[in-house]
Amino acid sequence: MILFKEIGYFNGDIHEILVYDNNQTQKEMRSNQCYLSQKYSISLSSVDCSSLTPVQDIYNVSTATSTITVGAENGVPPYSFSVASGSGTIDSATGVFTIPASAGSSSITITDLLGSSATTTIHYYDEFPSDISGLIAWWDASSLSNFLDNSSIGKWGDSSGNGETAFAYNTQTAIYRANSINGFPAVRGATSKLVAAGLGANWATSDGSVFIAVNLNNDTQYGFFDISATADFWRLASTGNAYQGTFRDTRINNTGAMPTSGNYIFSITSGVTDYYQYNNGTQLINTSSSWGVKDDLDIFNSGSDYFDGDIAELIFYDDELSPVQRQSIECYLAQKYNIADAITASCP
């Protein structure tokens, strides 16, 4: 019973109890603490409830979406909303933003009753991962913007809508980095292992494509993830080359030099007969396919190797995307993170 603890009873007054069926982020906990503090006039010594903050720091949407609602918390409501830069219009009272027809970004200023202000950014894209059929899983660090910098990440939700949430294996949690790639967040690995159980077992075809946006952290040997039916390395320290096994039951050895630092977009497409890997839009591998996946996907871990850098986005399709489709997803990632000039030079 609520009022019983060990061998005694609580003899005071309870005004309100909030119970959630999930693990609240630090931002969500602060929001609830501030709600209770302001409602019952209880001062908090270690929590700042006066600072106006956006519900999300970053919004990523498709131009095919008509509207999105921007929100705020703390400060003194009601809030007003305005477009500080970029295209689109926003309802000053409700925060409903009308998305432009062409790709771009808009900065939104949120102002409370006392004149305090905060800013959030909306990015909108012509080609969005969910616009292409076959999307099976999509992990985007922007979806974790309710976390504070250096927060521990025990699960990473799937943005595809397929429920492929990746959970920490035992205590091998990852770390949220609020500003990793040109102002965008990412998730850092180190000795982390997040598992999407059954992703490979539920694969519907013998084709596949994967895209990953990363920041390399001077790691000489690494694997970004492991879904391979064979042991592989995205980079082997002794040679500096890839020994690629993603979507394969036989590994390809010494397939080309792989970097150790910088921001990169890597993509692989595997079809009935062909297999390709691209680094920042430049082809590294062109060979025949040899399909194979294991039941579970491990993120940040491949065999005995861990990826010590940052993953901003990881996208899987259970289909071999066409060259045009591959380039459209690469353009989405390159334009979003402002990396890979070789890709953006050929984007619309």
C-alpha positions in Angstrom: 0.0 0.0 0.0 1.2 3.5 -0.8 1.3 4.9 2.7 3.2 1.9 4.3 6.9 1.8 4.5 8.9 -0.9 6.4 7.3 -1.0 9.9 5.6 2.4 10.0 3.1 4.7 8.3 3.5 8.1 6.7 1.8 10.6 9.0 1.9 13.6 6.6 -0.1 14.7 3.6 0.4 13.5 0.0 -0.8 16.0 -2.6 0.0 14.2 -5.8 1.8 11.1 -7.1 3.0 10.7 -10.7 3.7 7.2 -12.0 5.1 6.4 -15.5 5.6 3.1 -17.2 9.0 4.1 -18.6 12.4 5.3 -17.6 12.1 9.2 -17.6 14.9 11.2 -19.2 16.6 13.9 -17.2 14.6 16.6 -19.1 11.3 14.8 -18.4 12.2 14.5 -14.7 13.0 18.2 -14.5 9.7 19.0 -16.2 7.8 17.0 -13.6 9.7 18.5 -10.7 9.1 22.0 -12.0 5.4 21.2 -12.5 5.0 20.1 -8.9 7.2 22.9 -7.6 5.2 25.6 -9.4 1.8 24.0 -8.6 2.4 23.7 -4.8 4.9 26.6 -4.4 7.7 24.4 -3.2 11.2 25.7 -3.8 13.8 23.5 -5.4 17.5 24.1 -4.6 19.1 22.1 -7.4 16.6 22.4 -10.3 16.2 25.6 -12.4 12.5 25.9 -13.3 12.7 29.4 -14.6 14.5 28.6 -17.9 12.2 28.3 -20.9 13.2 25.3 -23.0 11.8 23.7 -26.2 10.2 20.2 -25.9 12.6 19.2 -28.6 15.8 20.9 -29.7 15.7 19.4 -33.2 12.8 18.3 -35.4 13.4 16.2 -38.6 10.5 15.8 -41.0 9.7 15.1 -44.6 8.3 17.8 -46.9 5.5 15.3 -47.6 4.3 16.0 -44.0 2.0 19.0 -43.9 2.5 20.3 -40.4 4.3 19.7 -37.1 3.6 21.1 -33.7 6.4 22.8 -31.7 6.2 22.8 -27.9 7.9 24.4 -24.9 8.1 23.8 -21.2 9.1 25.8 -18.1 9.2 29.6 -18.1 5.8 31.4 -17.8 3.1 30.3 -20.2 1.4 31.1 -22.5 4.0 30.8 -25.1 4.2 32.6 -28.5 6.0 31.2 -31.6 7.6 32.9 -34.5 9.9 31.9 -37.5 13.3 33.5 -36.8 14.9 32.3 -40.0 14.1 30.0 -43.0 10.9 29.3 -44.7 7.5 28.2 -43.6 4.9 29.7 -41.3 3.9 29.0 -37.7 0.8 29.7 -35.7 1.9 32.2 -33.0 -0.4 30.7 -30.4 -0.5 27.0 -31.0 3.0 26.4 -32.4 1.7 24.5 -35.5 4.3 24.9 -38.2 3.4 24.5 -41.9 6.2 22.7 -43.7 7.4 24.2 -47.0 7.3 22.2 -50.2 11.1 22.3 -50.7 13.9 21.0 -48.4 15.5 23.4 -46.0 15.7 24.4 -42.3 13.8 26.9 -40.1 14.7 28.3 -36.8 11.8 28.9 -34.4 11.8 31.3 -31.6 9.6 30.5 -28.5 8.8 33.4 -26.2 7.0 33.2 -22.8 4.8 35.7 -21.0 7.8 37.4 -19.3 9.7 37.8 -22.6 12.2 34.9 -22.1 13.0 33.1 -25.3 14.4 29.8 -26.5 15.1 28.4 -30.0 14.4 25.1 -31.8 15.2 24.0 -35.3 13.1 22.2 -37.8 14.8 20.4 -40.7 12.7 19.2 -43.6 13.8 16.9 -46.4 12.6 16.1 -49.9 13.6 12.5 -49.6 13.1 11.0 -46.2 14.0 7.4 -45.2 10.4 6.5 -44.6 9.5 7.7 -48.2 11.3 4.6 -49.6 9.7 1.2 -49.3 11.5 -1.6 -47.4 12.5 0.4 -44.4 12.9 -2.1 -41.6 14.7 -0.2 -38.8 15.9 3.3 -38.3 17.9 4.6 -35.3 18.2 8.5 -35.3 20.0 10.2 -32.4 17.8 13.3 -32.9 14.9 11.2 -31.4 16.9 11.2 -28.1 17.0 15.1 -27.8 15.1 14.9 -24.4 18.4 13.5 -22.9 21.1 15.8 -21.6 24.6 15.6 -22.8 26.6 12.6 -21.6 23.4 10.8 -20.4 23.5 7.1 -20.2 21.4 5.4 -23.0 19.9 2.1 -22.1 17.6 1.9 -25.1 17.4 3.5 -28.5 13.9 3.7 -30.1 13.3 2.7 -33.7 12.0 5.6 -35.9 10.8 3.3 -38.7 7.6 2.5 -36.8 8.4 -1.2 -36.8 9.2 -1.4 -33.0 12.9 -2.5 -33.4 14.0 -0.8 -30.2 17.7 -1.6 -29.4 18.3 -2.3 -25.7 21.5 -2.3 -23.7 23.0 -5.8 -23.3 23.3 -6.3 -19.5 24.9 -3.0 -18.3 26.6 -2.1 -21.6 24.8 1.3 -22.0 25.8 3.9 -24.6 26.3 7.7 -24.1 24.2 10.5 -25.6 26.3 13.3 -27.1 24.3 16.5 -27.7 26.7 18.0 -30.2 28.7 15.4 -32.2 28.4 16.1 -35.9 28.1 19.7 -36.9 25.6 20.6 -34.2 23.7 17.3 -34.4 23.5 14.7 -31.7 24.9 11.2 -31.8 25.3 8.1 -29.6 28.8 7.1 -28.4 29.8 3.5 -28.1 33.1 2.8 -26.3 32.3 -0.6 -24.7 28.6 -0.4 -25.4 26.3 -3.0 -26.9 22.7 -2.3 -27.9 20.8 -5.2 -29.2 17.8 -5.2 -31.6 16.6 -8.8 -30.9 15.3 -10.7 -33.9 16.0 -8.1 -36.6 17.8 -10.6 -38.8 15.4 -13.4 -37.9 12.5 -11.3 -39.1 14.2 -10.3 -42.4 11.7 -10.7 -45.2 14.1 -11.0 -48.2 17.6 -12.0 -49.2 18.3 -8.4 -50.1 19.4 -5.6 -47.9 20.7 -2.0 -47.7 22.2 -0.1 -44.8 23.3 3.5 -44.3 25.2 4.9 -41.3 26.4 8.4 -40.4 29.3 8.3 -38.0 32.0 10.3 -36.3 35.2 8.3 -36.2 37.3 8.8 -33.0 40.8 7.7 -34.0 39.7 4.0 -33.6 42.1 1.8 -35.6 39.9 -1.4 -35.5 36.2 -1.2 -35.3 32.8 -2.6 -36.3 29.8 -0.3 -36.2 27.3 -3.1 -35.8 27.1 -6.9 -36.2 24.4 -8.6 -38.2 26.8 -10.8 -40.2 26.6 -14.5 -40.5 30.5 -14.4 -40.5 33.1 -12.6 -38.4 34.1 -9.3 -40.1 35.7 -5.9 -39.5 34.8 -2.6 -41.0 38.5 -1.8 -40.3 41.2 -4.2 -39.3 44.1 -2.5 -37.4 46.9 -4.6 -38.9 46.1 -3.7 -42.5 43.9 -0.6 -42.3 41.5 -2.3 -44.7 37.9 -3.5 -44.5 37.1 -7.2 -44.1 33.4 -6.9 -44.9 30.8 -9.4 -43.9 27.6 -7.3 -43.6 24.7 -9.1 -45.3 27.1 -12.0 -46.2 27.8 -15.6 -45.2 31.3 -15.3 -46.6 33.6 -12.4 -45.7 35.4 -10.3 -48.3 39.0 -9.7 -47.3 41.2 -6.7 -47.8 38.5 -4.7 -49.7 40.1 -1.3 -49.4 41.4 1.3 -47.0 39.1 2.6 -44.2 39.6 5.8 -42.3 40.2 6.3 -38.6 38.9 9.9 -38.0 36.4 12.3 -39.4 32.7 12.4 -40.3 31.5 9.7 -42.7 28.5 8.3 -44.4 28.9 4.6 -45.2 26.4 2.6 -47.3 26.0 -1.0 -48.4 23.5 -2.5 -50.9 23.2 -6.3 -51.4 21.0 -7.9 -54.1 20.5 -11.2 -55.7 23.8 -11.1 -57.6 25.6 -7.9 -56.7 27.1 -6.3 -53.6 28.4 -2.7 -53.2 29.9 -0.5 -50.4 30.3 3.3 -50.6 32.3 5.6 -48.4 31.0 9.2 -48.6 29.5 8.4 -52.0 32.7 6.8 -53.4 32.5 3.1 -54.3 34.8 0.9 -52.3 33.4 -2.6 -53.0 31.9 -4.0 -56.2 31.5 -7.8 -56.0 29.0 -10.7 -56.1 26.6 -11.2 -53.3 26.7 -14.0 -50.7 23.6 -13.4 -48.5 23.6 -14.2 -44.8 22.4 -12.5 -41.6 22.3 -13.6 -38.0 19.2 -13.4 -35.8 20.0 -10.3 -33.7 21.6 -7.0 -34.5 24.3 -5.7 -32.2 25.0 -2.0 -32.4 28.5 -0.7 -31.5 29.8 -4.3 -31.1 31.1 -6.7 -33.7 32.5 -9.9 -32.3 35.2 -8.9 -29.8 35.5 -5.3 -31.2 33.7 -2.2 -30.1 33.2 1.0 -32.0 34.6 3.9 -29.9 33.1 6.7 -32.0 29.7 8.2 -32.5 26.7 7.0 -34.5 24.3 9.7 -35.5 22.0 7.6 -37.6 21.6 4.0 -38.7 19.1 2.9 -41.4 18.2 -0.6 -42.6 16.1 -1.7 -45.6 15.2 -5.3 -46.4 15.6 -4.6 -50.0 18.4 -3.7 -52.4 17.9 0.0 -53.1 18.4 1.2 -56.6 21.3 3.6 -57.4 18.8 6.5 -57.4 17.3 5.5 -54.1 20.7 4.9 -52.5 21.9 8.4 -53.6 18.7 10.0 -52.3 19.3 8.5 -48.8 23.0 9.5 -49.0 21.9 13.0 -49.9 19.5 13.1 -47.0 22.3 12.2 -44.6 24.9 14.4 -46.2 22.7 17.5 -46.3 21.4 16.9 -42.8 24.9 16.6 -41.2 26.7 18.9 -43.6 29.3 16.3 -44.5 30.5 14.4 -47.6 31.0 17.0 -50.3 31.3 14.3 -52.8 27.7 13.4 -52.1 26.2 16.8 -51.8 27.7 18.0 -55.1 25.4 15.6 -56.9 22.3 16.2 -54.8 19.2 18.1 -56.1 
